[in-house]
């Protein structure tokens, strides 16, 4: 009987913590991609979706010169510009793999460390059937929330973007507002 009670408590806590909604009112969207066209596509699509849901958003491409390293966003001068525009949340979007088994990372990293991490994956790869995106939210240089969104049954780059938009729109309206 003790084991059933303990199991019940653990399952309820897991379900409670998995149902937590993250709310934010603004975001600087940063796409961590090697290819400029992938970065542009993800940042613009994410910004459009957040803005359509009433969340003030700006792509990092509006803050940096073309081809500039995204690590510049961690400098004091750019942070001051971002704060003056009314933004206090940074959202880093990256591909973490082409598999359905990826989970949210538990590692606590700072904003500067996250910008320094590279990406191994492009927006689309031949023979990939699914893709997993990780969304990392930062406030005051500390990570405050992470989430993974999986897009299944992909066949080309346009399908990835179409499914990304659909999944992200649902996630923003249900869990992030």
C-alpha positions in Angstrom: 0.0 0.0 0.0 2.9 2.4 0.8 4.3 1.8 -2.7 1.0 2.8 -4.3 0.7 6.0 -2.3 4.3 6.9 -3.1 3.7 6.1 -6.8 0.5 8.2 -6.7 2.4 11.2 -5.2 5.2 11.0 -7.7 2.9 10.7 -10.7 0.8 13.7 -9.5 3.9 15.9 -9.0 5.1 14.9 -12.5 1.8 15.8 -14.0 1.6 19.1 -12.1 5.1 20.2 -13.1 4.5 19.2 -16.7 1.4 21.3 -16.9 3.1 24.5 -15.8 2.5 27.4 -18.2 5.2 29.9 -18.9 4.0 33.5 -19.4 6.0 36.4 -20.9 5.1 39.7 -22.5 8.1 40.3 -24.7 11.0 38.5 -26.4 14.1 39.1 -28.4 14.1 36.1 -30.8 17.5 34.5 -31.5 17.8 31.7 -34.0 21.0 29.6 -33.5 21.7 28.3 -37.0 24.8 28.3 -39.1 23.0 29.1 -42.4 21.8 32.7 -42.6 18.6 31.7 -44.4 17.7 29.2 -41.6 18.3 31.8 -39.0 16.3 34.4 -40.9 13.3 32.0 -41.5 13.1 30.9 -37.8 13.5 34.3 -36.3 10.9 36.0 -38.7 8.4 33.2 -38.3 8.7 33.1 -34.5 8.5 36.8 -34.3 5.3 36.9 -36.5 3.7 34.2 -34.4 4.5 35.8 -31.0 3.3 39.2 -32.3 0.0 37.7 -33.6 -0.6 36.3 -30.1 -0.1 39.7 -28.4 3.5 39.2 -27.3 5.9 42.0 -28.2 8.8 40.4 -30.2 11.8 41.5 -32.2 14.2 39.3 -34.2 17.9 39.6 -33.3 18.6 40.4 -36.9 17.2 43.9 -36.2 19.8 44.4 -33.5 22.9 43.1 -35.2 24.6 43.8 -38.5 24.4 41.2 -41.3 26.7 38.3 -40.5 27.5 39.5 -37.0 28.1 36.9 -34.3 25.0 36.4 -32.0 27.4 36.5 -29.0 27.4 40.3 -29.4 23.8 40.2 -27.9 25.5 39.5 -24.5 27.4 42.7 -24.5 26.4 45.5 -22.2 25.9 48.1 -25.0 23.4 45.9 -26.9 21.6 44.8 -23.7 21.1 48.5 -22.9 19.6 49.1 -26.3 17.3 46.1 -25.9 16.2 47.3 -22.4 15.5 50.8 -23.7 13.2 49.2 -26.3 11.3 47.5 -23.5 12.5 44.0 -23.8 13.7 41.8 -20.9 13.3 38.3 -22.2 15.5 36.5 -24.7 14.3 33.5 -26.6 16.9 31.2 -28.2 15.5 28.7 -30.8 17.7 25.9 -32.1 17.4 22.4 -33.6 18.5 19.8 -31.1 18.1 16.8 -33.4 16.1 14.8 -36.0 14.7 12.3 -33.5 11.5 12.1 -31.4 13.4 11.1 -28.2 14.9 14.4 -27.2 14.0 15.8 -23.9 14.3 19.2 -22.3 17.8 19.8 -21.0 18.1 20.3 -17.2 21.5 22.0 -17.4 21.5 25.5 -16.0 23.5 27.8 -18.3 23.8 31.6 -18.5 22.7 33.6 -21.5 26.3 34.2 -22.6 27.1 30.5 -22.5 24.0 29.7 -24.5 25.0 32.1 -27.2 28.5 30.6 -27.3 27.1 27.1 -28.0 27.1 26.3 -31.6 24.6 24.2 -33.4 25.2 20.9 -35.2 22.0 20.8 -37.1 20.4 22.6 -40.0 16.7 23.4 -40.4 16.3 20.4 -42.7 18.2 17.3 -43.5 17.6 14.6 -46.2 16.1 11.4 -44.9 14.9 13.1 -41.7 11.4 12.2 -40.7 11.1 14.5 -37.7 12.9 17.5 -36.1 13.1 18.7 -32.5 13.4 22.4 -31.7 14.5 23.6 -28.3 13.2 27.0 -26.9 15.3 28.5 -24.1 14.0 31.6 -22.3 16.4 33.9 -20.5 15.8 36.8 -18.1 18.6 38.6 -16.2 21.2 36.4 -18.0 19.7 33.3 -16.4 17.6 30.5 -18.0 14.0 30.6 -16.7 12.3 28.1 -18.9 12.9 25.5 -21.6 10.7 23.6 -23.9 11.0 21.2 -26.9 8.6 21.2 -29.8 8.7 18.2 -32.2 7.6 18.4 -35.9 6.8 15.0 -37.3 6.4 13.7 -40.9 8.7 16.3 -42.6 9.7 15.9 -46.2 11.4 19.2 -47.1 12.4 22.6 -45.8 9.0 24.1 -46.6 7.2 21.3 -44.7 9.4 21.9 -41.7 8.6 25.6 -41.6 4.8 25.0 -42.2 4.7 22.4 -39.3 6.9 24.7 -37.1 4.4 27.6 -37.5 1.4 25.4 -36.8 3.0 23.8 -33.7 4.4 27.0 -32.3 1.1 28.9 -32.8 -0.7 26.2 -30.7 2.0 26.2 -28.1 2.0 30.0 -27.6 -1.7 30.2 -27.4 -2.1 27.3 -24.9 1.0 27.4 -22.7 3.0 30.6 -23.1 0.3 33.3 -22.7 
